């Protein structure tokens, strides 16, 4: 199984993103619910 640990976000998303794409991420627990990102 390949490692899921990457040196940085750019290398983790390599091959998954394209020009003009927006990446949104929430945090941990209730304070990290990405409801404002979705809205």
N, C-alpha and C positions, 0 to 999 in steps of 0.2 A: 504494500500500500504506500503510495507516495506521501511525502510530508505535507501537512497543511499549514506549516509555518513559513512565512515569507519575510524577507528583509524589509519590505515597504509595501505600501498600497499599490504602487505602480506595477510591481512585479506580480502581486497577487491577482491583479485584474488583467494581466497581459493576455491578449487573445479573446477577451470577453467583452471588451468595450469598443466603440466606434465613434467617429467624429460626431459631435453634437449630442452625445448621450449624457444623461444626468444620472448620477449614482446617489441614492439616499440611504442613510443608515440610522437606526435607532440605537439607544444605549441599553443600560441594564436596569431591570426592575421597572416600577411604575413611573419613575421620573424619566425613563428613556423611551416611553411609548411614542412612536413616530407619528402621532395623530396630526401634528401641525405640518409635518413634511407631506403627508398624504393630502391634506386639505390644500 
